[in-house]
Amino acid sequence: MHDVELNHLIKMLNQLADNLTQGDPLEIAAERVTDHVNRFWAPGMKERIRKYADSGGEELSPVAKKAITPMP
């Protein structure tokens, strides 16, 4: 089980992915989500969700997982 903070990050990232997809292909939708996360999320938030994605990220949508994977 995850802690409250990680659950919140997972939920936020999945919502971003849902809201920014707009019927576009996975790559384009993921780029939008990556851009948003890079501009607006704190470094600690990005690090936490990236570690979760690296460990499998089973609760992330495909767009959310793709968006987080290439983040610098």
Backbone as JSON Lines, residues from 0, in Angstrom:
{"i":0,"aa":"M","n":[0.84,-1.19,0.0],"ca":[0.0,0.0,0.0],"c":[0.88,1.25,0.0]}
{"i":1,"aa":"H","n":[0.41,2.26,-0.66],"ca":[1.15,3.52,-0.77],"c":[0.72,4.47,0.33]}
{"i":2,"aa":"D","n":[1.56,5.46,0.55],"ca":[1.16,6.49,1.5],"c":[0.25,7.5,0.81]}
{"i":3,"aa":"V","n":[-0.29,8.39,1.59],"ca":[-1.26,9.36,1.09],"c":[-0.66,10.25,0.01]}
{"i":4,"aa":"E","n":[0.57,10.71,0.21],"ca":[1.21,11.6,-0.77],"c":[1.39,10.91,-2.11]}
{"i":5,"aa":"L","n":[1.89,9.69,-2.11],"ca":[2.08,8.98,-3.36],"c":[0.74,8.7,-4.04]}
{"i":6,"aa":"N","n":[-0.26,8.32,-3.28],"ca":[-1.59,8.11,-3.87],"c":[-2.09,9.37,-4.54]}
{"i":7,"aa":"H","n":[-1.84,10.51,-3.92],"ca":[-2.27,11.79,-4.5],"c":[-1.52,12.07,-5.8]}
{"i":8,"aa":"L","n":[-0.22,11.82,-5.82],"ca":[0.56,12.03,-7.04],"c":[0.09,11.13,-8.18]}
{"i":9,"aa":"I","n":[-0.19,9.88,-7.85],"ca":[-0.7,8.94,-8.86],"c":[-2.01,9.45,-9.43]}
{"i":10,"aa":"K","n":[-2.91,9.86,-8.56],"ca":[-4.22,10.36,-8.99],"c":[-4.06,11.61,-9.85]}
{"i":11,"aa":"M","n":[-3.2,12.54,-9.42],"ca":[-3.01,13.78,-10.19],"c":[-2.43,13.48,-11.57]}
{"i":12,"aa":"L","n":[-1.44,12.6,-11.63],"ca":[-0.82,12.3,-12.92],"c":[-1.81,11.61,-13.86]}
{"i":13,"aa":"N","n":[-2.6,10.69,-13.34],"ca":[-3.61,10.03,-14.18],"c":[-4.67,11.03,-14.65]}
{"i":14,"aa":"Q","n":[-5.05,11.97,-13.79],"ca":[-6.02,12.99,-14.21],"c":[-5.44,13.89,-15.29]}
{"i":15,"aa":"L","n":[-4.19,14.28,-15.12],"ca":[-3.53,15.07,-16.17],"c":[-3.54,14.32,-17.49]}
{"i":16,"aa":"A","n":[-3.18,13.06,-17.45],"ca":[-3.16,12.25,-18.66],"c":[-4.54,12.19,-19.3]}
{"i":17,"aa":"D","n":[-5.57,12.0,-18.49],"ca":[-6.94,11.95,-19.02],"c":[-7.33,13.29,-19.64]}
{"i":18,"aa":"N","n":[-6.99,14.38,-18.97],"ca":[-7.41,15.72,-19.43],"c":[-6.63,16.2,-20.64]}
{"i":19,"aa":"L","n":[-5.39,15.78,-20.78],"ca":[-4.55,16.28,-21.87],"c":[-4.48,15.36,-23.07]}
{"i":20,"aa":"T","n":[-5.09,14.19,-23.01],"ca":[-5.01,13.24,-24.12],"c":[-5.77,13.71,-25.35]}
{"i":21,"aa":"Q","n":[-7.0,14.14,-25.21],"ca":[-7.81,14.69,-26.3],"c":[-7.86,13.8,-27.53]}
{"i":22,"aa":"G","n":[-7.8,12.49,-27.34],"ca":[-7.9,11.56,-28.46],"c":[-6.65,11.44,-29.31]}
{"i":23,"aa":"D","n":[-5.56,12.04,-28.85],"ca":[-4.3,11.99,-29.6],"c":[-3.57,10.67,-29.36]}
{"i":24,"aa":"P","n":[-2.63,10.36,-30.23],"ca":[-1.81,9.16,-30.02],"c":[-1.03,9.25,-28.71]}
{"i":25,"aa":"L","n":[-0.63,8.11,-28.2],"ca":[0.07,8.02,-26.93],"c":[1.26,8.96,-26.85]}
{"i":26,"aa":"E","n":[2.09,8.99,-27.87],"ca":[3.32,9.81,-27.85],"c":[3.0,11.3,-27.67]}
{"i":27,"aa":"I","n":[2.04,11.8,-28.4],"ca":[1.68,13.22,-28.32],"c":[1.06,13.55,-26.97]}
{"i":28,"aa":"A","n":[0.17,12.71,-26.51],"ca":[-0.46,12.92,-25.21],"c":[0.59,12.9,-24.1]}
{"i":29,"aa":"A","n":[1.51,11.95,-24.16],"ca":[2.56,11.84,-23.15],"c":[3.46,13.08,-23.16]}
{"i":30,"aa":"E","n":[3.75,13.62,-24.33],"ca":[4.55,14.84,-24.41],"c":[3.86,16.0,-23.71]}
{"i":31,"aa":"R","n":[2.55,16.12,-23.87],"ca":[1.8,17.18,-23.18],"c":[1.89,17.03,-21.67]}
{"i":32,"aa":"V","n":[1.73,15.81,-21.2],"ca":[1.78,15.55,-19.76],"c":[3.19,15.82,-19.24]}
{"i":33,"aa":"T","n":[4.2,15.36,-19.95],"ca":[5.59,15.6,-19.54],"c":[5.86,17.09,-19.43]}
{"i":34,"aa":"D","n":[5.42,17.85,-20.42],"ca":[5.61,19.3,-20.41],"c":[4.97,19.93,-19.18]}
{"i":35,"aa":"H","n":[3.74,19.55,-18.89],"ca":[3.04,20.1,-17.72],"c":[3.77,19.75,-16.43]}
{"i":36,"aa":"V","n":[4.14,18.51,-16.27],"ca":[4.83,18.06,-15.05],"c":[6.16,18.8,-14.91]}
{"i":37,"aa":"N","n":[6.92,18.93,-15.98],"ca":[8.2,19.62,-15.91],"c":[8.05,21.09,-15.54]}
{"i":38,"aa":"R","n":[6.97,21.71,-15.98],"ca":[6.77,23.13,-15.69],"c":[6.18,23.4,-14.32]}
{"i":39,"aa":"F","n":[5.32,22.52,-13.83],"ca":[4.54,22.86,-12.65],"c":[4.77,22.0,-11.41]}
{"i":40,"aa":"W","n":[5.37,20.84,-11.54],"ca":[5.57,19.98,-10.38],"c":[6.92,20.27,-9.74]}
{"i":41,"aa":"A","n":[6.95,20.22,-8.43],"ca":[8.19,20.41,-7.67],"c":[9.12,19.22,-7.92]}
{"i":42,"aa":"P","n":[10.43,19.45,-7.82],"ca":[11.38,18.35,-8.05],"c":[11.11,17.11,-7.19]}
{"i":43,"aa":"G","n":[10.74,17.3,-5.95],"ca":[10.45,16.15,-5.09],"c":[9.26,15.34,-5.56]}
{"i":44,"aa":"M","n":[8.26,16.02,-6.09],"ca":[7.08,15.33,-6.63],"c":[7.48,14.49,-7.84]}
{"i":45,"aa":"K","n":[8.27,15.09,-8.72],"ca":[8.71,14.38,-9.93],"c":[9.57,13.17,-9.57]}
{"i":46,"aa":"E","n":[10.45,13.34,-8.62],"ca":[11.31,12.23,-8.2],"c":[10.49,11.09,-7.61]}
{"i":47,"aa":"R","n":[9.52,11.43,-6.79],"ca":[8.7,10.41,-6.13],"c":[7.88,9.61,-7.14]}
{"i":48,"aa":"I","n":[7.24,10.29,-8.08],"ca":[6.39,9.58,-9.04],"c":[7.26,8.81,-10.04]}
{"i":49,"aa":"R","n":[8.46,9.33,-10.35],"ca":[9.37,8.62,-11.25],"c":[9.83,7.31,-10.61]}
{"i":50,"aa":"K","n":[10.17,7.35,-9.33],"ca":[10.58,6.13,-8.62],"c":[9.45,5.11,-8.62]}
{"i":51,"aa":"Y","n":[8.23,5.59,-8.42],"ca":[7.07,4.7,-8.45],"c":[6.94,4.07,-9.85]}
{"i":52,"aa":"A","n":[7.06,4.88,-10.89],"ca":[6.95,4.37,-12.26],"c":[8.07,3.36,-12.55]}
{"i":53,"aa":"D","n":[9.28,3.64,-12.07],"ca":[10.41,2.74,-12.28],"c":[10.21,1.4,-11.59]}
{"i":54,"aa":"S","n":[9.42,1.39,-10.52],"ca":[9.19,0.13,-9.8],"c":[7.98,-0.63,-10.34]}
{"i":55,"aa":"G","n":[7.46,-0.18,-11.48],"ca":[6.35,-0.88,-12.11],"c":[5.18,0.04,-12.41]}
{"i":56,"aa":"G","n":[4.9,0.98,-11.51],"ca":[3.86,1.96,-11.75],"c":[2.52,1.39,-12.16]}
{"i":57,"aa":"E","n":[2.13,0.28,-11.53],"ca":[0.94,-0.46,-11.97],"c":[-0.36,0.35,-11.94]}
{"i":58,"aa":"E","n":[-0.44,1.41,-11.15],"ca":[-1.67,2.19,-11.08],"c":[-1.67,3.38,-12.04]}
{"i":59,"aa":"L","n":[-0.61,3.56,-12.79],"ca":[-0.55,4.66,-13.75],"c":[-1.16,4.24,-15.08]}
{"i":60,"aa":"S","n":[-1.86,5.17,-15.7],"ca":[-2.39,4.91,-17.04],"c":[-1.22,4.82,-18.01]}
{"i":61,"aa":"P","n":[-1.43,4.23,-19.19],"ca":[-0.33,4.15,-20.17],"c":[0.25,5.52,-20.53]}
{"i":62,"aa":"V","n":[-0.61,6.52,-20.68],"ca":[-0.12,7.87,-21.02],"c":[0.69,8.43,-19.86]}
{"i":63,"aa":"A","n":[0.2,8.29,-18.64],"ca":[0.91,8.79,-17.47],"c":[2.27,8.11,-17.33]}
{"i":64,"aa":"K","n":[2.31,6.82,-17.5],"ca":[3.57,6.07,-17.37],"c":[4.57,6.5,-18.45]}
{"i":65,"aa":"K","n":[4.09,6.66,-19.67],"ca":[4.96,7.09,-20.78],"c":[5.48,8.5,-20.54]}
{"i":66,"aa":"A","n":[4.64,9.36,-19.97],"ca":[5.03,10.74,-19.71],"c":[6.11,10.84,-18.65]}
{"i":67,"aa":"I","n":[6.07,10.0,-17.67],"ca":[7.02,10.04,-16.57],"c":[8.34,9.37,-16.93]}
{"i":68,"aa":"T","n":[8.31,8.34,-17.71],"ca":[9.51,7.55,-18.01],"c":[10.66,8.38,-18.6]}
{"i":69,"aa":"P","n":[10.43,9.25,-19.59],"ca":[11.56,9.96,-20.19],"c":[12.0,11.21,-19.44]}
{"i":70,"aa":"M","n":[11.38,11.54,-18.31],"ca":[11.7,12.79,-17.63],"c":[13.15,12.84,-17.18]}
{"i":71,"aa":"P","n":[13.8,13.98,-17.42],"ca":[15.2,14.13,-17.0],"c":[15.33,14.26,-15.49]}
